[in-house]
């Protein structure tokens, strides 16, 4: 039963990965592409060149910094939107649908619309000039970095909203009632009753969001074009220009492998945290707990009591 899925995984994931590893060890460019598998073998020279003679490290820093900054902004926005639309009210379905518009739109549509708005003399410039602010160029220079952050935040905050809303809907109604009966203030109820239910969904949202931001190619490619400004030459864009503009396929393969290592770091960290939460590496503790069964306690009452304190 596993053979079809395993064969598909080998064809789509394993073989391209092995091919990229092989390409990264070749001097494969516009002159040697005709030879292909007989191109000169240069070992790790492409990796050395990528680290020392290209803006790879700067691109890694740009990708990580803008991804983390966008996640820091989208996280409270998504949670606040989920809290605002959790309870029933007239027009809630419409509001929830409107909140999802930035997420369901294709990335190239989002980038095209925002590119038009940020052009010199566009909507953004007219609005800022109306209040006496001259912000300068948005699609070039230092402001381009903040343009990328703004557009990424607008396009990705509904994803946090959806997962936070999923976590809120899993909160037991008895927990809310117990907290209300014990007179818990709203911020204590939020801290001790609601946030513990959001830990799992938000951890997954942060991981997926960071990986999506780091690997996002369509948004900066359409928003700024090629060649992209130096301030927004993130890792996917640098890999593309190295491969299809400079025609250095071996060097771009080495950069692509560097991006793979970059996205594996938060993935392994997340898997490690999940394993610790499940108690996978604490058998002795589980045995000890099995010998001394804990006194049963109503989770609703426990959460409400902690909130009322």
PyMOL commands that set and color helices and strands:
alter all, ss='L'
color gray80, all
select helices_A, chain A and resi 3-24+36-38+45-52+56-84+92-99+101-104+107-118+123-130+143-169+173-181+186-215+218-224+230-232+235-244+249-277+283-291+299-308
alter helices_A, ss='H'
color red, helices_A
deselect
rebuild
show_as cartoon
